[in-house]
Amino acid sequence: MSSILDDIKMQYQFGGVAFRLIFWNVLCFLVSVLFFYNFQLGVFHFPSWIALSSDPNVFITMPWTLISYAFFHHGIGHLFFNMMVLHFSSMLFLTFFNSKQFMGLYLLSALFSGVAFVVGYYFLQMNSSMVGASGAIMAILVATTTYRPLMTVRLLFFGNVKLWHLTAVILVLDFMQFKIENTGGHIAHLAGAFFGFIFIKLLQNGMDLSRILNNPFKQSKRTPFKKVHKNYSKPLAKPSSRIVVKDKTQQQIDEILDKISQSGYDCLTQEEKEFLFKAGK
């Protein structure tokens, strides 16, 4: 048991931002099973302070639900499919962008999808509540597709397909089912897709929306002009060079991290896992 917990700790510490998101989604689901699942009826009953309500009177008093809803799911199937697509999309997105942009896109698109759900249901004169990370996940998938539409991905049973073909099929299915069932969910999906598209287009034009969440008050220290004073005095003697030897422990850590980045955490030996765990304390 302790070995499993140690592996989870190591995965959380070195697995990257996508693994941490999946971890928190799974943890929130387990918590919801314990506290919000009715075993007699076989359904979840999420409280108003977790699920996002389309009722403006409820929504305004609990604005944090614009984020909290995106970490809970209605069932194991809902969770499994979303986490599978999140894992797939994150691998593609993080090939081109950094972890701060990934996390910024996830949270901002969840916020945007939530607002779209509330506004959409207001005009449709419908009242409901929503949970699920689908809108944020769609944003990540569409953002990557917008940046590299012709990328080839390999799918089980389908072989190699263009990324934009896969994304287009998912979006078409959302449009087709818009009025049939789960209207709120499809509003969130399409809103997330739209936000992911806008995120990349703005990024390509020099505007990184993820900075809103990553040090929003940090100002650039660059100034438009810099006065340079030239020193005409005789240069000082060049100091003798020194060879800085990296600490042996740090060097071993770097080698293990390089191995993780190339082949994944599972390729490590038990000794390497234990070494990383001790070094991370």
Buried (B, 14 or more C-beta within 10 A) or exposed (E): EEEEEBBEBBBEBBBBBBBBBBBEBBEBBEEBEEEBBEEEEEEBEBEBEBBBBBBEEBBEEBEEBBBBBBBBBBBEEBBEBBBEBBBBBBEBBBEEBBBBBBBBBBBBBBBBBBBBBBBBBBEEEEEBBBBBBBBBBBBBBBBBBBBBEEBEBEEEEEEEBBBBBBBEEBBEEBEEBBEEEBBBBBBBBBBBBBBBBBBBEEBEEEEBBBEEBBEEEEEEEEEEEEEEEEEEEEEEEEEEEEEEEEEEEEEBBEEBEEBBEEEEBEEBEEEBBBBBBEEEE
